[in-house]
Amino acid sequence: MTLTRRSFTILGLASAGVTLAAPAIAQTADPALEPVTEGIKRRVSGFKLQDWRDHFENLKGGAILCDTQSRTVFYWSEDESITRVYPSSVPLTDELTRRGRTEVTLKRDGPEWRPTPSMLKRNPDLPTYVGPGPQNPLGTRALNLSWQYYRIHGTNDVRKIGRKSSNGCIGLFNEHIEELFEMAKIGTQVVLL
């Protein structure tokens, strides 16, 4: 048989079909022969799962964990009936990243945005004020933290989520910050890793 580009492609696709079918065949194997995975922390959509007990003494008032390594925000309600995991944007550099314990001090629906002095120093072309609305970099909601200038907020640029893209804040999709905004309270404890 003479191999042409077309016959090579057809052979490649046929062998790929066999390879792709193999996992489906393997899944029909005897469940008694499956490996035991009890107690193993799994990854959901690529996120490292976290246990609140590793970061908080209790869940009084709820708890928010911002994991800058996995670019994930976790929320646990006080009674543990609600757990949420959200993809997030994180600060561009370690110098802009603040880590440690803080808490929600203010909840803002339709926040206004003003760049911090250090942001203006790095980029003097930034507008000095953006009111609520679709162009606002803080999105539709913001949770101010006890550290000056630090927030968990929405974004008007969804391309930032999952990336190192902020000037220090933690960014969420607007629909996620809207959900978190409803669950979080003033005083909700927050840890940034």
ROMARTI-67815 format. One record per residue: residue in three letters; y negated, x negated, z negated of N, C-alpha, C in turn; residue number from 1. Coordinates in steps of 0.1 Angstrom, whole numbers, plus 5000, padded with zeros to 4 digits. Each point is the difference from the previous one (the first is absolute). Last residue first. Layout:
(r "ALA" (Y X Z) (Y X Z) (Y X Z) NUM)
...
***
This chain:
(r "LEU" (4661 5045 4496) (5008 4988 5000) (4996 4991 5011) 193)
(r "LEU" (4977 5042 4969) (5000 4993 5013) (5008 4987 4998) 192)
(r "VAL" (4996 5050 4972) (5004 4986 5000) (4999 4995 5014) 191)
(r "VAL" (4982 5045 4968) (5002 4993 5013) (5003 4986 4997) 190)
(r "GLN" (4995 5052 4973) (5001 4986 5000) (5004 4994 5013) 189)
(r "THR" (4970 5045 4987) (5014 4996 5005) (5000 4985 5001) 188)
(r "GLY" (4960 5024 4988) (5008 4994 4990) (5014 4996 5004) 187)
(r "ILE" (4977 5040 5023) (4991 4989 4994) (5009 4994 4989) 186)
(r "LYS" (5031 5020 5036) (4990 5005 4990) (4990 4988 4997) 185)
(r "ALA" (5038 5015 5042) (4994 4990 4991) (4989 5007 4992) 184)
(r "MET" (5022 5025 5035) (5009 4997 4989) (4994 4991 4989) 183)
(r "GLU" (4977 5013 5040) (5003 5012 4993) (5009 4997 4988) 182)
(r "PHE" (4989 4965 5030) (4988 5004 4993) (5002 5012 4991) 181)
(r "LEU" (5034 4984 5030) (4999 4992 4987) (4988 5004 4992) 180)
(r "GLU" (5005 5021 5042) (5011 5004 4991) (4999 4992 4987) 179)
(r "GLU" (4970 4988 5033) (4997 5014 4996) (5011 5005 4991) 178)
(r "ILE" (5005 4958 5020) (4990 4999 4989) (4997 5014 4995) 177)
(r "HIS" (5029 4998 5037) (5006 4995 4988) (4990 4999 4988) 176)
(r "GLU" (4985 5013 5043) (5009 5011 4995) (5007 4995 4987) 175)
(r "ASN" (4972 4969 5024) (4993 5011 4993) (5009 5010 4994) 174)
(r "PHE" (5018 4951 5004) (4997 5010 5009) (4993 5011 4993) 173)
(r "LEU" (4993 4955 4976) (5011 5009 5003) (4996 5009 5012) 172)
(r "GLY" (4984 4950 4971) (4998 5011 5009) (5012 5008 5003) 171)
(r "ILE" (4976 4964 4962) (5013 5005 5005) (4997 5012 5009) 170)
(r "CYS" (4964 4958 4989) (5005 5013 4997) (5015 5002 5005) 169)
(r "GLY" (4973 4961 5010) (5004 5000 4986) (5006 5013 4995) 168)
(r "ASN" (4984 4991 5045) (4991 4990 4993) (5003 5000 4985) 167)
(r "SER" (5036 5012 5042) (4989 5006 4992) (4992 4988 4994) 166)
(r "SER" (5042 4998 5028) (4988 5004 5008) (4988 5004 4991) 165)
(r "LYS" (5055 4987 5006) (4990 4993 4992) (4987 5003 5008) 164)
(r "ARG" (5040 5035 5007) (4994 4987 5003) (4991 4995 4989) 163)
(r "GLY" (5021 5045 5004) (5011 4990 5002) (4996 4986 5003) 162)
(r "ILE" (4964 5036 5011) (5011 5003 4991) (5012 4991 5003) 161)
(r "LYS" (4960 5002 5027) (4999 4991 4989) (5012 5001 4990) 160)
(r "ARG" (4990 5028 5039) (5006 4988 5004) (5001 4990 4988) 159)
(r "VAL" (4977 5043 4998) (5014 5000 4996) (5007 4987 5005) 158)
(r "ASP" (4949 5014 4988) (5007 4992 5010) (5014 4998 4996) 157)
(r "ASN" (4968 5023 4974) (4997 5006 5012) (5006 4992 5012) 156)
(r "THR" (5016 5007 4946) (4994 4991 5010) (4997 5008 5012) 155)
(r "GLY" (5009 5005 4942) (5005 5003 5013) (4994 4990 5010) 154)
(r "HIS" (5007 4985 4948) (4992 5010 5008) (5007 5003 5014) 153)
(r "ILE" (4996 4973 4949) (5011 5004 5008) (4993 5011 5008) 152)
(r "ARG" (4972 4958 4977) (5004 5014 5001) (5013 5001 5007) 151)
(r "TYR" (4958 4965 4977) (5014 5002 5004) (5004 5014 5000) 150)
(r "TYR" (4956 4981 4986) (5002 4999 5015) (5015 5002 5004) 149)
(r "GLN" (4993 4990 4949) (4989 5003 5009) (5004 4997 5014) 148)
(r "TRP" (5036 5014 4963) (4994 4987 5005) (4989 5004 5010) 147)
(r "SER" (5027 5034 4981) (4991 4994 4990) (4994 4987 5004) 146)
(r "LEU" (5013 5035 5039) (5007 4994 4989) (4990 4994 4990) 145)
(r "ASN" (5000 5043 5038) (4994 4988 4995) (5008 4995 4988) 144)
(r "LEU" (5013 5031 5043) (5003 4999 4985) (4993 4986 4996) 143)
(r "ALA" (4993 5036 5045) (5000 4987 4994) (5003 5001 4985) 142)
(r "ARG" (5001 5028 5053) (5000 5000 4985) (5001 4986 4995) 141)
(r "THR" (4996 5011 5047) (4997 5013 4995) (4999 5000 4984) 140)
(r "GLY" (4992 4953 5028) (5008 5012 5004) (4995 5013 4992) 139)
(r "LEU" (4981 4954 5001) (5008 5004 4988) (5009 5012 5003) 138)
(r "PRO" (4968 4981 5032) (5012 4991 4998) (5009 5004 4988) 137)
(r "ASN" (4970 5033 5032) (4999 4994 4987) (5012 4991 4998) 136)
(r "GLN" (4989 5030 5038) (4997 4986 5001) (5000 4992 4987) 135)
(r "PRO" (5007 5049 5003) (5010 4993 5007) (4998 4985 5002) 134)
(r "GLY" (4976 5024 4958) (5003 5004 5014) (5010 4992 5006) 133)
(r "PRO" (4960 4994 4959) (5013 5006 5002) (5002 5004 5014) 132)
(r "GLY" (4965 4962 4996) (5003 5012 4993) (5014 5005 5002) 131)
(r "VAL" (4978 4949 5001) (5007 5010 5009) (5003 5012 4991) 130)
(r "TYR" (4967 4951 4999) (5005 5013 4994) (5007 5008 5011) 129)
(r "THR" (4983 4956 5008) (4998 5000 4985) (5005 5013 4993) 128)
(r "PRO" (5020 4974 5046) (4990 5010 4996) (4999 5000 4985) 127)
(r "LEU" (5014 4955 5025) (5006 5013 4995) (4988 5009 4997) 126)
(r "ASP" (4996 4954 5015) (4998 5010 5010) (5006 5014 4995) 125)
(r "PRO" (5003 4956 4976) (4987 5007 4999) (4997 5011 5010) 124)
(r "ASN" (5043 4974 4978) (4997 5007 5012) (4987 5008 4999) 123)
(r "ARG" (5016 4971 4965) (5009 4996 5010) (4997 5006 5014) 122)
(r "LYS" (4974 5013 4963) (4998 4985 5002) (5009 4995 5011) 121)
(r "LEU" (5004 5045 4986) (4988 4998 5008) (4997 4985 5002) 120)
(r "MET" (5036 5011 4972) (5003 5005 5014) (4988 4998 5009) 119)
(r "SER" (4995 4991 4954) (5008 4990 5007) (5004 5004 5014) 118)
(r "PRO" (4976 5031 4973) (4991 4989 5004) (5008 4989 5007) 117)
(r "THR" (5020 5048 5006) (4996 4992 4989) (4991 4989 5004) 116)
(r "PRO" (5001 5047 5027) (5007 4987 4999) (4995 4993 4987) 115)
(r "ARG" (5003 5053 5005) (4990 4990 5001) (5007 4987 4999) 114)
(r "TRP" (5011 5057 5006) (5004 4986 5001) (4988 4991 5001) 113)
(r "GLU" (5018 5053 4982) (4990 4992 5007) (5005 4986 5000) 112)
(r "PRO" (5034 5044 4994) (4992 4989 4994) (4990 4994 5010) 111)
(r "GLY" (5032 5042 4994) (4989 4998 5009) (4991 4989 4996) 110)
(r "ASP" (5026 5012 4961) (5003 5007 5012) (4988 4999 5010) 109)
(r "ARG" (5017 4970 4955) (4989 5004 5009) (5006 5007 5012) 108)
(r "LYS" (5010 4983 4945) (5007 5005 5012) (4988 5006 5009) 107)
(r "LEU" (5005 4961 4957) (4993 5010 5007) (5007 5005 5013) 106)
(r "THR" (5019 4968 4969) (4988 5004 4992) (4992 5011 5006) 105)
(r "VAL" (5053 4975 4998) (4991 5009 5008) (4988 5004 4991) 104)
(r "GLU" (5025 4953 4990) (5002 5015 4999) (4990 5007 5009) 103)
(r "THR" (5027 4948 4990) (4987 5007 5000) (5004 5015 4999) 102)
(r "ARG" (5024 4946 5001) (5000 5014 4995) (4986 5005 5000) 101)
(r "GLY" (5018 4960 5034) (5000 5003 4986) (5000 5015 4997) 100)
(r "ARG" (4980 4966 5042) (5013 5004 4995) (4999 5003 4985) 99)
(r "ARG" (4969 4993 5049) (5000 5000 4985) (5013 5006 4995) 98)
(r "THR" (4980 4977 5048) (5010 5008 4993) (4999 4999 4985) 97)
(r "LEU" (4976 4975 5035) (4994 5013 4999) (5009 5010 4992) 96)
(r "GLU" (5013 4954 5009) (4987 5000 4993) (4994 5014 4998) 95)
(r "ASP" (5040 4994 5025) (5002 4999 4986) (4987 5000 4992) 94)
(r "THR" (4998 5023 5048) (5004 4987 4995) (5003 5001 4985) 93)
(r "LEU" (4991 5039 5027) (5002 4990 5010) (5005 4987 4995) 92)
(r "PRO" (5010 5048 4974) (4989 4990 5003) (5004 4990 5010) 91)
(r "VAL" (5026 5046 5005) (4997 4991 4988) (4989 4990 5004) 90)
(r "SER" (5024 5052 5015) (4994 4987 5004) (4997 4993 4988) 89)
(r "SER" (5042 5035 5003) (4986 4998 4997) (4994 4987 5008) 88)
(r "PRO" (5043 5042 4992) (4996 4988 5006) (4985 4998 4998) 87)
(r "TYR" (5031 5029 4966) (4991 5000 5011) (4998 4986 5006) 86)
(r "VAL" (5031 5034 4964) (4999 4987 5006) (4992 5001 5012) 85)
(r "ARG" (5012 5031 4952) (4996 4999 5014) (4999 4985 5003) 84)
(r "THR" (5019 5039 4961) (5000 4986 5004) (4996 5000 5015) 83)
(r "ILE" (5005 5038 4956) (4994 4996 5013) (5000 4985 5002) 82)
(r "SER" (5016 5021 4960) (5005 5010 5010) (4995 4996 5014) 81)
(r "GLU" (4992 4978 4955) (5009 4994 5010) (5006 5010 5010) 80)
(r "ASP" (4964 5004 4966) (5013 5006 4996) (5011 4995 5010) 79)
(r "GLU" (4955 4985 5006) (5002 4998 4986) (5014 5005 4996) 78)
(r "SER" (4993 4985 5051) (4994 5010 4991) (5004 4997 4986) 77)
(r "TRP" (4996 4964 5041) (5010 5007 4991) (4992 5009 4991) 76)
(r "TYR" (4994 4968 5049) (4994 5008 4989) (5012 5007 4993) 75)
(r "PHE" (4988 4955 5035) (5009 5008 4994) (4993 5009 4990) 74)
(r "VAL" (4989 4968 5047) (4995 5006 4987) (5010 5010 4995) 73)
(r "THR" (5000 4953 5035) (5005 5013 4996) (4993 5005 4987) 72)
(r "ARG" (5005 4955 5026) (4990 5009 5006) (5004 5015 4998) 71)
(r "SER" (5022 4958 4985) (5007 5009 5009) (4990 5010 5006) 70)
(r "GLN" (4982 4968 4972) (5010 4992 5008) (5007 5009 5010) 69)
(r "THR" (4969 5017 4967) (4993 4994 5011) (5010 4992 5009) 68)
(r "ASP" (5003 5043 4966) (5008 4988 5003) (4994 4993 5012) 67)
(r "CYS" (4985 5038 4961) (4996 4995 5014) (5007 4986 5002) 66)
(r "LEU" (5007 5046 4966) (5003 4986 5002) (4996 4997 5015) 65)
(r "ILE" (4990 5041 4960) (4999 4996 5014) (5003 4985 5001) 64)
(r "ALA" (5008 5045 4964) (4999 4986 5003) (5000 4997 5015) 63)
(r "GLY" (4993 5042 4956) (5005 4996 5013) (4997 4985 5002) 62)
(r "GLY" (4992 5024 4959) (4989 5002 5010) (5004 4997 5014) 61)
(r "LYS" (5032 4980 4966) (4990 5009 4995) (4988 5001 5010) 60)
(r "LEU" (5045 4976 5000) (4994 5007 5012) (4989 5009 4995) 59)
(r "ASN" (5020 4951 4979) (5002 5014 5000) (4993 5006 5012) 58)
(r "GLU" (5002 4953 4994) (5007 5004 4988) (5004 5014 5000) 57)
(r "PHE" (4994 4970 5046) (4993 5009 4990) (5009 5002 4988) 56)
(r "HIS" (5016 4973 5037) (4985 4998 5001) (4992 5008 4989) 55)
(r "ASP" (5049 5002 5009) (4997 4986 5002) (4985 4996 4999) 54)
(r "ARG" (5017 5045 4999) (5003 4993 4987) (4997 4985 5001) 53)
(r "TRP" (4999 5030 5038) (4988 5000 4993) (5001 4992 4987) 52)
(r "ASP" (5026 4990 5045) (5003 5008 4988) (4987 4999 4991) 51)
(r "GLN" (5008 4993 5057) (4996 4995 4987) (5004 5010 4989) 50)
(r "LEU" (5012 4984 5055) (4999 5010 4990) (4997 4994 4987) 49)
(r "LYS" (4987 4984 5050) (5008 4996 4989) (4998 5010 4989) 48)
(r "PHE" (4996 5010 5053) (4993 4998 4988) (5009 4995 4989) 47)
(r "GLY" (5012 5013 5046) (4995 4987 4999) (4993 4997 4987) 46)
(r "SER" (5020 5043 5010) (4990 4997 5011) (4994 4986 4998) 45)
(r "VAL" (5026 5007 4961) (4997 5012 5007) (4990 4997 5011) 44)
(r "ARG" (5039 4971 4970) (4987 5000 5006) (4998 5013 5008) 43)
(r "ARG" (5032 4989 4954) (4999 5001 5015) (4986 4999 5005) 42)
(r "LYS" (5030 4984 4955) (4987 5006 5004) (5000 4999 5015) 41)
(r "ILE" (5045 5003 4969) (4992 4992 5009) (4988 5007 5004) 40)
(r "GLY" (5035 5020 4973) (4992 4991 4993) (4991 4990 5008) 39)
(r "GLU" (5044 5019 5022) (4993 5006 4989) (4992 4990 4992) 38)
(r "THR" (5029 4997 5041) (4986 4996 5000) (4992 5006 4988) 37)
(r "VAL" (5053 4986 5023) (4993 5007 4989) (4985 4995 5000) 36)
(r "PRO" (5032 5002 5045) (4996 4992 4988) (4992 5008 4990) 35)
(r "GLU" (5040 5022 5031) (4985 4997 5001) (4996 4991 4988) 34)
(r "LEU" (5044 5022 5009) (4998 4985 5003) (4986 4996 5001) 33)
(r "ALA" (5013 5045 4992) (5006 4992 4988) (4998 4985 5003) 32)
(r "PRO" (4989 5033 5033) (4990 4998 4990) (5004 4992 4988) 31)
(r "ASP" (5019 4997 5052) (5004 5006 4987) (4989 4997 4990) 30)
(r "ALA" (4983 5000 5050) (5011 4993 4993) (5002 5007 4987) 29)
(r "THR" (4966 5008 5034) (5010 5010 4999) (5012 4994 4992) 28)
(r "GLN" (4961 4974 5012) (4996 5010 4990) (5011 5010 4998) 27)
(r "ALA" (5004 4966 5033) (5002 4995 4987) (4997 5010 4989) 26)
(r "ILE" (4992 5011 5045) (5014 5000 4998) (5003 4995 4985) 25)
(r "ALA" (4956 4998 5015) (5004 5014 4999) (5015 5001 4997) 24)
(r "PRO" (4981 4957 5010) (4996 5005 4986) (5004 5015 4998) 23)
(r "ALA" (5011 4981 5043) (5007 4995 4989) (4996 5004 4986) 22)
(r "ALA" (4979 5009 5044) (5009 5010 4995) (5008 4995 4988) 21)
(r "LEU" (4970 4972 5024) (4992 5010 4993) (5009 5011 4994) 20)
(r "THR" (5019 4965 5026) (4995 4995 4988) (4992 5010 4992) 19)
(r "VAL" (5017 5012 5042) (5011 4998 4991) (4995 4995 4987) 18)
(r "GLY" (4968 5005 5033) (5005 5013 4996) (5011 4999 4990) 17)
(r "ALA" (4984 4961 5021) (4991 5004 4990) (5004 5014 4994) 16)
(r "SER" (5023 4983 5037) (5004 4993 4988) (4991 5003 4988) 15)
(r "ALA" (4989 5019 5042) (5014 5005 4996) (5004 4993 4987) 14)
(r "LEU" (4961 4985 5021) (4998 5013 4994) (5013 5006 4995) 13)
(r "GLY" (5001 4959 5024) (4993 4999 4987) (4998 5013 4993) 12)
(r "LEU" (5018 5000 5043) (5010 4995 4991) (4993 4998 4986) 11)
(r "ILE" (4972 5013 5034) (5009 5011 4997) (5011 4995 4990) 10)
(r "THR" (4969 4969 5016) (4993 5010 4992) (5010 5011 4996) 9)
(r "PHE" (5015 4968 5030) (4999 4993 4987) (4993 5010 4990) 8)
(r "SER" (5004 5013 5045) (5013 5000 4993) (4999 4994 4987) 7)
(r "ARG" (4961 4998 5026) (5003 5014 4996) (5014 5001 4993) 6)
(r "ARG" (4985 4957 5016) (4991 5005 4989) (5004 5014 4996) 5)
(r "THR" (5040 4975 5021) (4986 5002 5005) (4992 5004 4987) 4)
(r "LEU" (5051 4977 5010) (4990 5006 4991) (4986 5000 5006) 3)
(r "THR" (5052 5003 5021) (4988 4993 5000) (4990 5007 4991) 2)
(r "MET" (5056 4998 5000) (4988 5008 5000) (4988 4991 5000) 1)
***
